Amino acid sequence: MLVGEQFWCGSTMVLSAAARSVWAKSTDEVGGWLPLWQHMDDAGDIAGALFDVWLPANVVALFVDQFGGDRMLARSAMQFLAGSHDLGKATPAFAVQHVGLAQVMREHGLYMPTGKSGLVDRHVAHHAVASHHLLVGWLVGNGWPKNVARTWGAILGGHHGVPPDADSEKAARPSEVPDLYGRDTWSAVQRELVERVVGRVGLRARLDRLAEVSLSAPFQVLATALVIVSDWIASNQDLLPYHHGRLPEVTADQGRVRQALARLQLPCPWAPRPPVGDRESFFAARFRLPAGARPRPVQEAACEVAEAMTEPGLLVVEAPMGEGKTEAALAAAEILAARWGAGGVLVALPTQATTDAMFTRVVDWLDGMKAAGCHVGGSIVLGHGRARFNRLYEGLLPAGRLRQVGCDERDGDGPDHAVAAHSWLAGRKKALLANFAVATIDQLLFAGLKARHLMLRHLALAGKVVMIDEIHAYDAYMNSYLLKVLTWLGAYRVPVVTLSATLPVEQRRALLAAYQSGSGSDAVATSDETTYPALTWTRGNSTTTRAVPASGRSTSVALNSLPDDLDHLVSLLCDTLAEGGTALVVRNTVRRVLAAAQRLEQEFPGEVSVTHARFIVADRLRKDTELLDRFGSPQRSTHRPWRHIVVASQVVEQSLDVDFDLLVTDLAPIDLVLQRVGRVHRHQRDRPARLRHACVYVTGADFDASPPQLDPAAERYVYGRYPLLRAAAVLVGHFGSTVDLPGDIAPLVQLAYGAGDIGPAEWQEAIATAREQWSDRTARREQRAHDFQLAGPTRPGKAIVGWLSAGVGETDDDAQGQGQVRDGAPSLEVLLVCRDADGQWRTPGWLADQGRSPIPCEKTPPNDLAEVMAACALRLPLTFSNAAAEEELWQATPPAWEQSPLIYRLPVLVVDEDGWGRITDRRIRYSQERGLEVFDDAG
């Protein structure tokens, strides 16, 4: 069922001419207008309809629990709140804004000055905070305790995205600014309007009961979000047309909202059924396994735990790379959603590249569900700043029109999919309200950041199962936000599944405790915490760990050190690749990637490729596809090269299913080294004789020194000295021998991240000094993370007044927005354009679509060209994250480009036909083979 097919509307009441004349919205002086009573009716009716068929069952249950299990009372309360949300527009402070409509109101006895200048301080009582005060005053006048009334009023006060804080609430009191609220007839009209809402939703006889309800903070947040959504729909003139008469008659037109919602066609929540039949059939249907394939032990265990959990909770899945954790988590998510009424799934990942790869897998999973006869029908969103360049996602999003979702037909010859991307839910603030979301971790972390309209993000999360991949991959700053978000997810009783190949004990404890804190439980210590592979989950204030048998897939990896110079690297690869084979060389910095690639290209011409983060969007997408096509699973990489070397930065270490014969990696924290090791001998396949046994070489440090001499950039700017020394202390004991996967994963990780002394005696002083510096830096980062971080849920009955005080304003998924939840200065993004010999700006010539297209400088590029230009977005290194570089780039950017919604945020970087350019006093060069290079000399 889609929203719009049913809703309920109560009785109506006659309004005075004065009350009928109050306006809520208008187009212009002579155009249409919307009476306030009509807008309030619409919003209340919409809230009732959304409650019935749009909100997921678990969110409805949270609302209903607040009212002792009385569903109709909860529904009526939501209609009342949505219907009252704009009560503050029945004030002189608001009404005086429209000259013509204000005059009509004066003629009906509602006095106000003749112009806005007569109420110079009207901003003090903005209509949202005025709604808050008017509702609180009315409720108190009906015998409610003021503290209870404020919890209801705060919901109205926050319907523009930010609840009032203590100062603005105090400044806007009617006793402080009576002229802004009006007297006499104004007071009567305000009472009429709120009492009309009470009557329509059938609450007159139940007000005394509501006065006894202590609204929780989670309820207030989610109720505010529902009011916002109801208001936005009710304000859409295309859906609910304005009136053109002066004083339309008061009616209870049920068809008005029904028709609007039927046209909008919001998707109803996903409602999966518990799996039936044997596990093999279930996995074969969902993930299209080959005949005879059986789920792996971690997949079986994840389903069994999901079926046995006694309440929604946090499930931590730890298993080696390549064990099918993603499929295990998606299967568990389906079971958890069926059990607890979640209406969708959010999958969060570390990077845009891993998110794009996961998006395809999630769509395939949903398509498998549909093929098995399950109703999926819903909407999906790809949540990151470059989503529009994902061809699969763009194919699911019809542009420029409202479209029914949940319908399996598609236009054209493209494949049928179980989901579509709903255009109304494609906006930045509404996107995560789609049933399914695959997003970068930033989109989840934003739920812990004090920002406008945060309650919409909380509503989106509260109705889903949340799945977090690579949970180990986030630093102290990001973890601080993650723990806060988990606390709120616990308060909303959201099922959460986290995945990791390698997770330190202390980090696992912190994740579990944060969730339990939100759910109202005090965490107690767990037992058997070093089991691996394992599943750990919350059970009230305790946790349970279950050991999982290995799948039988194991790899013995020979581990050696390699001197950190290019001669040794070349010599090693010439020897090991003499009979063919593929090698992955992972460097910690782009500078080291490019230096190694340049030297290797001399020895292996045409057999070296480069991938890192400093490519334009179009080239990054191409390179990711080439990686998977050439070095992916046997099913995908059917034309694997005889010999090839990929030199890469950290972009290959997470969530990309690539498989190489040999690995050379820079020293990194132990969990990341193991992630990289997971890219060697990942699949069963024939390999050259010299490479039939997995072998890894660790470089990026001088291991002959004691303690090792580290790469300065990795030590200072990337990982820090302490985790690198701890990783080295663990690894040196294995040089010249082997590491067994998965058996050695957990012991290595716990040893490196434990508190005990490790490594030779002569290292201890250096490690102790590094530990002290690391601890101080971590504490400073965590403190900095708290500056704009949301507080945890407050006690029931406390109003969310001030909930978002001192916030950051708006959040976004560009580099600036990511900088709010990621430590360090946000990197600057630019648009790369090429200047030909005649001075004409053009798109790069190698682009498959519209390469060498002329770019106008005096006018706004058309949208089709702007799309191509946006695909040339390039993230600069942090060396250019300064005011001088930004000012120079913006000075070169044509002002007319600011009118393009696709590129207006990005300054231009101009290079010549050979890719050469300059930023401040530094030369740069861009090529499709090597990406962006920065040269120290200014020649």
N, C-alpha and C positions, 0 to 999 in steps of 0.2 A: 504494500500500500504506500502511496506517495502522499506527502503532506498536502492537504487541500481537499482530501476526500471526506473528512469528517471534522466537525468541531461543534462546540456547544455554546450557546449564548443565552443568558438569563433574561430576566424581565427588564423593562425600561421604565423611565419616569419622565414626566413633563419638565422642561427647563424654562426658566424665565427668558424673556427676550434679551436681557442683559447677558445672561450666561450663554445664550445662543450666539451672541455677537462676538464673543472672545475668539480670536484667531490663533491658529497654531503655526501655519505655514502659508506662504504665498509665492507667486511667481514674480509679478511686477505690479506696478501701480494699477494697471487695468486688466491684468490677467486673472487666473483662477486663484482660489484661496481655499484653505481647509480649516473649518471651525475646530476649535480645541476639543469640543465634546466628541466630534467625529473621529479625530485622531486618537483620542483616548479610547473610544470604543474599538477602533481598528486594532490598536496595540494590544488591548486586553483580549480580544477575540483571537488574535494571532498567537498570543502566548498560550491560550488554552489549546489551540490546534497543535502547536509545537509540542506541548506537554503530552498530547495524546499519541502522536505518530512520528515525531522527529527526534525527541530526546531518547537516548539509549536507555534501556531498562534499568541499568545500574545507577544512572543519574536520577531517574524518576524515583528509584528506591531510596536514594539519599534524601531527596525532597520529602518523600512520604514518611520516612523515619522521623523527620523533624516534627511531624504532626501526629506522632503516635500510631502510624500505620494507616491513617485515614487518607486514602488517595484523593477523594473528591475535595476534602478540605485543603490538601496541598495544592491541587489544581486551581481551586478558587483563590487561594492566597497568591498564586503566581499571576492569575488574571488581574487581581486587585493591584498588585505591584506594577505590572505592565500598564494597566489602565490608568494608574495615577501618575505615571512617570513624568508627564509634562505639566503637572498641576502648577508649577512655578511660572508657566506662561500666562496664567491669569493674574498678572501683576502689571502695574504701570511701567515697571522697569523693562519688561519685555514688549508690551503692547505698543509703546510709544514709537517703536522703530518704523512702523508702516503708517505713513501719513493718512492715506485714505481709509484704511481699516480702523485706525485709531479714532478717526472722526466719527465713524459709525458707532463705535463703543461709547464715545462721549454722549452721543445722542440718546443712548440707552442708560445714562446715569453713571457711567464708569469714568470718573474724573481722572485726568492726567494732564500734564503740561502739553502745550501745542507742538513741542519739538523735543528731540533728544537732549538738546542743550539745557533743558529745564531739569534734567536728572543726570547731572554730570558724573555722579558716582554709581550709576546703575550697574556697572560691571561688578560691584561688590555683591550684589544679589543676582548673579547669573541664574538663569531659570533652573538649572540642575540643583544648585544649593538652595534656591527658593523652594523647590519641590520638597526637598528634605525637610526644611523648617515648617512648611505648611502641613505636611503629613504628620510630623511629630506633634505639632500644635493640635491638630484635629484629634489624633489618637489620645493625647493627654487629656483633652477636653472630654473624651469619652471614657475616662477613668483608667487609662493605661499608665503604668509606671513609666517615667521618662526614659529610664535606661533601656527598657524593652522597646519603647517607641523609637529610640534612636537607631536600634538595629534594623528596623524597617525603613526608617527615613534614609539611612546611609545607602540603601540599595537605590533609591531614587536619586540621591545626591551623586552617585557614581555613574549614572547612565550615559554620561559623555566621556567615560573612560577613566576618570580619576575621582575617587570618593573625596569629599571635602576633608581638609585637615583641620586641626583644632583651631588654628588662627582664622582660616576663612569661614569656618562654621560660626565662630564667635562674632566676626565682623558682620556676618549676614543675618544675624538675629533680627526678627521683625521689630523688637523693642529698640534696636540700635539704629535701624534705617526704616522707620515706618512709612515714609513717603514712597519707598520702592515697592512696598507690598499693597498700599492703598488701604482705605478704611471704608466703613459703611457698606455701600453697595458692593465694593470689591470683596469684602469679607463674606458677604452673603453668597456671592457668586462662587467663591472658592469652596464654601461649604456645599453648595449645590452640586458642584462638579464631583467632589470626592464622594458625596453621598450617592450620587448617581452610579458611580462605579461600584460602591458597596452593594447597592441594590441589584445591579445587573449580574453580579457574580454570586449573589445569594449569601452574603456574609453578615447581614444585619443581626441575625439571631445568634451568631457565633463569635462576635467580637470579643466577648468576655473570655472565651476559651483561648482565642489567639493571644490575648494579653498575658497569658501564663506561659507562652512558648519562648524559651531562651534560644534565639537563633544562633547557630554556630557560625564561626568564620567561614568554613567551607560552604555552608548554605548561602551566606550573604554574597560570597564571591560568585558562585554559580548562578544565583538568582539575578544578580546584577547583569551577568552575561546574557541570560535569557531575555531580560528586559531590553538590553542593547539590541539584540538580534530582532526582537519584536518591533522595536522602534524603527530600526533601519528598513525593515520590510514595509511597515506602515507609512514610512516617509517616501516610499518610491512612487512617484507620480505615474510612472508607466504601469504600475500594478494597481494602484488605488488613486484614481483621478481626483483632481480638485474640483470644488464647486465653482460655479460662476454667478450664482444668485447671491443676494445680500445676506439673507437670513434663511437658510434652508430649514425645512421642518425636521424636528428630531424624530428619528426612526430607529428601528432595531433591524437593519438590513443584513440578514445573515448571508445573503448571496454575495455581498460586496467582498468580504474577506475570503469566502470560499472560492470565488472566481480568481482572486488574486493569487492564492496559494496553489490553485490548480494550474495556473499559468507558470508560476515560479518553479514548481515541480522539484522541491528540495528532496534529496534522497532520504528514504527512511533508513533507520539503523540496520546494519548487518545483523542477522539473527541466525547464527549457525546452529545446527543440531548436533548433539553429542554423536561422535562417530559410532557406527554400528559395524558389526562384522570383525574379522581378524585384522591385526595390525598391518600385515603384509598388504592386504587389499587397500587399506586406508592410505598407506604411503604410496603404493603404486598409482592410486587414483590422483592423489594430490601432487605428486612430484614426477609422475610419468616414468617410473623406474622400469628397467628392462625386465622381461619375464624371468621369474625365478629369484629376483633380487629380494633380499630381506633387509628390514631396517637394522641399523647398527645398534649396539647396546645403548649408547647415549641417547639415541632417538627413542628406543623402547622405554628407557627409564624416564625421559622427560614427559612422555605421555602418561606413564603410570603415576608419576608424582602430580601432574596437573589434575588427574582424575581423583587423586586421593587427598588433595589439600582441603582442609576443613574450612578455610576462609580465604578471601583474596589476599595475596601476599607477594613477596619478592622471591623469585627463583633465580639462583645463580648457577649457570651451567659452565663448568670448566672441563675442557677436553682438548686434545691435541688438534693441530691444524689438519684439515682434510677429513675430519671425523663426521662431517654432516651436521654441525651445530646449528646452522641456519635452518635446515629442514626440521631439526628437532624443536627449535624455538617456534617456528611457524605452526607446527602441529600442536605444540603445547598452547600456543596463543588461541588456536581455534577451539581447543577443549575448554580453556579458561573462559573465553568469551561466551561459549554455550552455557557454562555453569553459572556464571555471575552476571550475565546480561550486558556485557560490553558490546558496543555497537560498531567497533572497528578496531584497527591496529595502527599504531605508529611504530615505525622502525627508524632508529637513529644511528648514524654512522659517523666516523671521524672526518671524512673528506668528501668533496663533491664527486670525485672519481669512484670511490667505493659506494657512494649513494646511487650513482647512475647504474652501476653494476647490480646493486641490490634491487633497484626499481624493476628491472627486467625479471628478476627472479620472483618478486612479489606478484607481478602481473601474471607470470606463468602459474604460480600457485593458485591465484584466484581463478584463472582460466581452467586449471585442473579441477577445482571445486565445482565450477559450473558444468564441466564435462561429466562429472560424476552425478549430476542431477541435483546439486544443491543450489538454492537460490542465493545469489551473491548481490545482484543489483544494487549498486551504490556508486559513490564517487571516489576518486583517488587524486592525490596531489603529489608532485615531486617537489620537495621543499628545499631549494637552495637558489642562490642568485642567478644561476645559469641554466635553470630548468628549461627555458624556452629553446635551448639548443639540443635537448634530448628528443630525438625523432619519435621515439615511441610515445613519450608524454605529449608532444605536440599533436600526434595523431589522435590522441584521446580527447583533445580539447577543441571543441568547435568554437571558432572565433566569432565574436560580435553578436551572439544570439543566445537566448535561453534554450536549453535543450533538456528533454526528459532523460534522466539517467536511470539505470536499472533496466533499460530496454536494450535488448541484445542486437537490434539491427544497427548497422553502420552504413553511412553513405559511401559510395564508391566501391572499389574492389579490395580494400584493405581487410585484414583479418578481423573476425569478430572477437571482442574481448568481453569479459564478465563485468567490467567496470568502465565508466567514462569519467572525464574530468568536467565537473559542472562549472559553467562560466561564472555564475554568481558567487561561487566559493573560491574563485581563483585569485581574489584580491589578497594583499599582504596580510590584513588583519583577520580575514575569514578563512584563509586557505586550510589551516589545520582542522577546521570543522568538517572537512570531507571525511568520509568513513575510513578511508585508508590513506596513510601518509608515509612516504619514504623520504627522510630528510636528514640533513647534516645535524650533528649534535648541537649546533648553535640553536636550532629551532626548539630543542628541548630545554637547553640551558636558559633561554630567554624567559622561561616560566619562573625562574628564580630572580629575575631582574625587575626592579621597580620601574615600570614603563606604562605609558598610556594604553588603555584597553587590554591590560594584562589578563583581566577576567575572561576574555574570549579565549585566550590560549589555555587557561585553566579548564574552561568548559570543554574544549577540544580534547584535552588529555584525560579528563575525568571520565569520558565515555568510551575509552579505548583500552585495549591491552597495549602496554608500552614495552617495546623490545629494544634493548640497547646493545649494539654489537661493539666488539673491541673495547670492553669496559675498562681495560687496563691502560688504554692509550692516552689518558688525559692527565695533565699536570696538576700541581697543587691548586693553582688558581681556578682551573675549570672544575676540578673535583669539589671545590668549595661550593660552586653553583649546583653541581650535580647532587651533592648531599642535601642541599636545601630543596631541590625539586623532588627528590625521593621522599623527603619529609611530607611535602604536600600531597604527593601521590598516595602515601600511606593514609593521610587524612581523608582522601577521597575513596579509599579502598580500591585503588586501581591495581589490577594484576600487572606485575612487572617481570619480565624475563631478561636477564643480562647474560652476555656471552663473553667468554675469554678463553684463550689458550693458556694464559699464564697470569695468575692473579695472586699477589702477595697476601698473606693471611690478614695483616692489619687493614689492608684496603677492603677485603671482603667483610671484615667485621664492621668497618665504618659504614659500608653500604647497607648492610642488614640493620644496623642500629638506627640509621637515619630513617629508614622506612618504618621501623617499629615505633620510633618516637612519634611520627605523624599519626600512626594508627592508635596511639594512646597506650602503647606497651613499653615498659622498661626492659631493654634487651638484657639477656643474661648470657654468660659465656657459653660457647659451643664446644663440643668435644670432637675429636677426630678431625681436626681442621687441616691436616696435611695430606688427607686422602686425595688421590688423583688417579684417573679422572673422577670427577665427583659432581653431584648436584647438592646444593644447599638451599634450604627455603625456610621462610619464617612460619612460625606457628604461635601466634599470640606473642608472648614476651620471650619465647625460646626459639631456637632454630634447630633444624635437623639436617644432617649430612648423610648422603647415601653414596657409597662407593659404586662406581660403574665399571664393569669389566672392560678391558681393552677390546677393540674390535678384531684383534688378531693382526692388524696392520702395524708393523713396527719397522723402524729404520735405524740402522747403526751408521752413524755419521762420523767419519774420520775428521778430527779437528787438529788444525795446525796453525801456527803463527806465520806471518809473512812480513819481512822487512818493509817498511813504509817508503818505498821508492818505486818509480815507474819501471826501472830496469828489471827489478825482481818480478814485478807484475807481468811484464812482457815475457820474460823467460818462463815463468810458470805456465802462462796460457799457450805459448808456442809448444811447450812440451805436452801438456795435457790434451790440447785440441789438435794434435798432429794427425789423428785419424778421424777428425770430425767431432762434433758435439756442440752443446750450447752452454754458455757461461753467463752468469749474472754477477756484475760488479756493483756493489751498493756503496755509495759514498755519502757522508753526512752533510756535505755542503755542495752547492751547485758548482762552486769554483773547482772543487776536487773532481766532480763529475766531468767537467769540460776538459780539465787538464789530462785526466786519464784517457778520455775518449780521443783526444787529439793524438796522443802518443800511440794508442792502440790502432788507430786508423792507418798509421804509417806502416804498421806490421801486418795488419789484416785489412787491406783496402776493400771497401764494399761490404765488409762483414761486421761492422760495428754500428750500433744505433744508440741513441741517447734519449732518455726521458727524465724530466724533472718538472718542477712547478713553474718555470719561467718560459712557458710557451703560450701563445695566444690560444683562446678557447678552441677554435677550430682545429688547431694542430694537436692540442692535448686530447681532444676526442678521437682524432684520427690515430694518434699513437696508442691510446688505450685499446682501441679496436684491433690495431695491428699486433699488440702484445698478446691479446687473447687468441687471435687468429693463428699466430705463429707459435706461441709457447703455452697455450692453454691446455685444456683436457684433451685426451685422445679423440673424443667425439668432435671437438671443435678444431683443433690444430691438425688438420689432415695433411697439410703441406709444410711440415716442420723443416727448417733449413738444415742442410748437412753440417754447416758450421756457422755459428754466429755468437757475438758478444753483445750483451745489453749492459750499458753503463747507466746507472739510475741513482736518483736520490731516494729518499724514504717513501716516495709515492708508490713503490711496488710492495711495501712490506705488509699492507693490510688489505684484506677482503678481495684481492685479485687472484683468481685461480690460474696462476702461471706456474710452470714447471720447467726447471733447468737441470742440466747434468752436473753443474759445478757452481759453487758460490764463493766469491771473494767479498768479504764485508768489512767495512770499518768497524772498529770497536764502538759499541753503543750500550746502553743499559741492557741488562741480561734478558729481560722479557722481549725487547725489540730484536736483539740478536737471534733469539729463538724464533720469533716471527719470520725473520729473514731466512733462517734455516728451513722453515716450512715451505720455502719455494724451491727446494732441491729434492729431486726424486719424489715429487708429490703424487705422481700417478705411476701405475704399472705400465711400462713400455720398454721396447728394445733400446739399448743405449750402446755407444761405442765401447769397445773392450776396455779402454783405459778409464772409462767413467762408469763402469757397471756398479761400482761401490760409491755411495754418496761421500763427497769430500767437501769440507768447508775450510777456507783460510781466513784468518782474522788479521787485519792490518789496521792502519790508522793510528798506530802508536809504536813507540820504540820499546819492545818487550825485553830488550837486553839491559835496559836501565832498571834501577831498583830504587823507588817504584817506577813503573813505566812512564816514559815521557809522552804526554798526550798531545793530540792535534790541538793547537791553540784555539781554533774556531769552534771545534766541538766542545772543548772544555769551557770556554767563556760564554758562547752565545747559543749553543744548541742544547746540550744536555747537562752540563755542569760537571765539575771535577769529581764530586763524591760518588754519584752513581756509576761513573765510568771506572773509577778505581775499584769499586766493589765488584763490578762486572769482570774486570781484569783479574781480580783476586780469585774469582770463581773459575774463570776459564783457563788460567795458566796451568792449573793442575791437570787439565785434560789435553793440553797440547801434546801431540805425539801419540795420543790414544784415541778413544772413541767416545761419543756421546750417544746414548740410546734413547730414541724417541718412540713412544711417549714416556718411557720409564723415568728418564732423568729430568724431565721438564720441571715438575713440582719441586724436587730437591734443589735444583739449581736456582730457581726463582726464590724459594724461601730462604736459602742460604745467602743470596745476594742482598735481599731486602730485610734480613733479620738484623737483630741488634748485636749479635756476637762478633768477636774479632775474627777476621779471615785474612788470608794472605801471609806472606813471609813476615818475620819479625821486623825486618828493616823497612817495611812499608807502613808500620802502624802509626808512626808519628804523622806521616803525610795524610793517612786516612782519617786520623782523629781531627786534624786541622780542617780537612775538607768537610768532615761531618759537621763541625761547629759552624762553618760558613754556610753550609747547605741548610742547616736547621734555622739559622737566622734569616736567610733569604726566603725560605718556605714560609716562616711566620709572617714576614713582611708581605709576601704575596697574598697569603690568606687574609690578612688584615685589609689589604687593598681591595680584595674581592668583596669584602663586606660593605664597602662604601655605598654601593647602589643595590645591595642585595636585599631581597624580600625577607621579612621576619617570618618565623614559623607561625602556624595557626595559634590564635589566642583562645582563651577559655570561652565556652559558650555564654552568650548573653552580652558579650562585649562588642560594640559597634566597630565596623572596619573603618571608621573615621581615621584619616591619617595613614591608611594602609600603604599608599604609594607616595607618601611625602618624600621630598628631596629625590625624586626619581630622575631618570635620564630623558624623559620626554618620549619620543618615538623610538622603537627598535626597528632594525631592518636587517636584511641578510646580505648586505654589501660588506665591503671590508671594514667600513667604519662601525657598522652594527656588530660584526663579529669581534671587533676589538673590545666591545663592552663585556664579553664573556670569555675572551681569550686574553691572556696576559701579554703585555708589550704594546708598542705602538702599532696601530693598524697600518698594513701596507697599502700603498697607493696603487690604484688601478688606472690604466690609460687605454686609449684607443690607438692601435698601431695603424698608421697610414703610410703609403709610399709616395714619394715625390719623384715624378719622372724628369727627364732632361729638360722638358719645356716648363717645368714648375707646376704642372697639374698634379693635384693629389689624387691618388687612386687606391683601391683596395689591393692587397697583395696578389701578385700575379698567379701564385700557385693554388689559390682557392678554387675548388671545384665549381662553386656557384658564384658567378659574377666577379671572377678574378679580373683585376685591372679595370674595374668599373670606375669612371670618373666620379669624384666626390665634390659636391658644391661647397664653397666656403662662404658665399654671400646669402645663402638661403638654407632653410631646414631640409635635410635629406628626406626624401619620401620613405615611407615605412619599410618597403621591401629592401631598399638600399641600407637603411638604418639597421635592419636585422643583420645584414652581412657585416656591417661595420661593428656591431655589437659582438659578433663572433670573433672579432679581432681584439677583444679586451685582453689585456696583459697585466699581470700583477708584478710590480717592480720590487726589487729587493729592498730591505729595510734601510739600506744606505741612502735611499731617496725619500725616506719618510721624514721630510723636513719642510719647513715653510718656504725656503728658497726654491727647492725643486718644484713644489706644488705651484707656487706663484708663477714660475717660468712656464710650466706646462699649460696652465690656464690662460696665460697671456697669449699663447699661440693658438688657443681654441676659438674657432669662430663663434661669436655670440648667438648667431642664428641657430646653432645646434641645441641651445638650451630649450627650444620649443619642441624637441623630439622626446617623447616619453621613453624611448628605448636607449638613448645615449646621453641624456642631459646631465648625468652625474659623472661622466668620464671626460677628463681632459685628453688632449691629443698628444701623441708622440710621433713626430715626423722623421722618417728615415729615407735615405736616397735609394736608388735602384739596386745598390749593392748591400742595403741593409744598414748602412752607417748613419749614426746620428749623435746627438749630444744632449746630455742633461746636466745643467749647470756647467761645471768645469770638467766633466768626465765624458770620455767617448764611450759609446755603446754600439753594439751591432746585433741585429736580429737576422736569423736564418731559420728556415723551416727544419733544417737538420739539427742545429745546435741550440735553438732558442735564443734567449737574450744573454749576451755577454757584456760585461762591464770591464773596462780597461782602466788601470790605475794611472797610466800616463795621460797627459792632456794634449798629446801631439796631434 
